[in-house]
Amino acid sequence: MTVTKHPGKSAASGGKNKQADRQEEIILQARANRNEREKGYRHKALKMYPWVCGRCTREFTHENLRELTVHHRDHNHGNNPPDGSNWELLCIYCHDNEHERMTQFSAGHGATDTSEEVAPATHNPFADLQKLLGGGE
């Protein structure tokens, strides 16, 4: 293996150039990653909405922002309109609860069977209220 030396450059400065090139590469990659993230719906939603859970109203700061998630209201992660109309910010607990509710609904737990006809309620809890209050019959 032959090492070629550049005129006017010492081995030490060559190492510094490699280090500077590596740092420049890291900085460029970090900027590219940031630009890619900014295109994502999470970044857009966090810019668009206040950092508050839409269900439990828990407030978030930079320290705990990782616990705030973007929920797709129609459960379609491909539906990301630019106005954010399909998004809501939920804490991780409320987000899990929402997906569990959707899972149970899809499995038939909690869904009503519309094939059976249900008789209307006939009980009137206030039927004798006037009499009970002593205002007549």
Summary of the structure (lengths in Angstrom):
residues: 137
radius of gyration: 30.8
end to end distance: 112.0
largest distance: 113.8
contacts: 247
relative contact order: 0.08
helix: 44%
strand: 9%
